[in-house]
Amino acid sequence: MKSFQVIRLASLILCLLFHGSLFAGNKEKESFEKRHAACPNSRSGETVNINTAPADHIARLIHGVGLRTAEAVVLFRIESGPFLNIEELLAVKGIGRKLLSRNLCRIKL
């Protein structure tokens, strides 16, 4: 009986921790997107879905990203699964905060 209570308590704690981290991630994502809402040099209005686009489209539509970095984005997507938020692109070598903030309005999930 005690072991059941311990398991139940442990799962409740894990659920609360996981639930809290989800909210923290959303706040972080929202604040990042608010900070970088303006997208300078946006002429064409074209966007690229980083979860489905091939490397050549990523390289063409995200300013400052060449074919090699675009291929790294596709490889990261294949190995790690689809991007859950745009800021996850920072894990790809060659993409930094400055580049991401300049292209935020061109990128979609």
C-alpha positions in Angstrom: 0.0 0.0 0.0 2.8 2.4 0.9 4.7 1.7 -2.4 1.5 2.6 -4.3 1.4 5.9 -2.5 5.0 6.6 -3.2 4.6 5.8 -6.9 1.5 8.0 -7.0 3.3 10.9 -5.3 6.4 10.6 -7.5 4.2 10.6 -10.7 2.4 13.7 -9.4 5.7 15.5 -8.8 6.9 14.6 -12.2 3.7 15.8 -13.8 4.0 19.1 -12.0 7.6 19.6 -13.0 6.9 18.7 -16.6 3.9 20.9 -16.7 5.8 23.8 -15.3 8.6 23.4 -17.8 6.1 23.6 -20.7 4.8 27.0 -19.4 8.4 28.3 -19.0 9.2 27.3 -22.6 6.1 29.1 -23.9 7.0 32.3 -22.0 10.6 32.1 -23.3 9.3 31.6 -26.8 6.8 34.5 -26.6 9.4 36.9 -25.2 11.9 35.9 -27.8 9.4 36.5 -30.6 8.2 39.8 -29.0 11.8 41.1 -28.8 12.4 40.3 -32.4 8.9 41.0 -33.9 10.2 43.4 -36.6 11.9 41.8 -39.5 14.2 44.3 -41.3 14.7 44.1 -45.1 11.5 42.0 -45.6 10.7 42.6 -49.2 9.1 39.5 -50.7 6.9 38.4 -47.8 7.8 34.8 -48.6 8.2 32.4 -45.6 9.9 29.1 -45.3 8.6 26.1 -43.2 11.8 24.8 -41.5 10.1 21.5 -40.8 9.3 20.7 -44.5 11.5 22.9 -46.7 14.4 21.4 -48.6 17.9 23.0 -48.1 17.8 25.1 -51.3 14.6 26.8 -50.2 16.0 27.5 -46.8 19.1 29.0 -48.2 17.2 31.1 -50.7 14.6 32.5 -48.2 16.6 33.0 -45.0 19.0 35.9 -45.4 22.5 35.1 -44.3 22.1 31.3 -44.6 24.0 29.6 -47.3 23.5 26.1 -48.7 25.9 24.5 -46.2 24.0 25.9 -43.2 20.7 25.1 -44.8 21.8 21.5 -45.2 22.8 21.5 -41.5 19.2 22.6 -40.7 17.8 19.7 -42.7 20.2 17.2 -41.2 19.4 18.5 -37.7 15.6 18.1 -38.5 16.2 14.5 -39.7 18.2 13.5 -36.7 16.2 15.3 -34.0 12.7 15.4 -35.4 10.7 18.5 -36.3 11.4 21.8 -34.7 8.9 22.6 -32.0 9.7 26.3 -31.9 11.8 28.6 -34.0 14.4 29.3 -31.3 15.5 25.6 -31.6 17.3 26.7 -34.8 20.0 28.1 -32.5 21.2 24.6 -31.9 22.2 24.4 -35.6 25.8 25.3 -36.2 26.0 28.6 -38.2 22.7 30.1 -36.9 23.0 32.6 -34.1 20.5 35.0 -32.4 21.3 37.9 -34.7 20.7 35.9 -37.9 17.5 34.4 -36.4 16.2 37.8 -35.2 16.7 39.3 -38.7 14.8 36.4 -40.3 12.1 35.7 -37.7 9.2 36.9 -40.0 10.5 34.6 -42.8 10.5 31.4 -40.8 7.4 29.3 -39.9 6.9 25.9 -38.4 
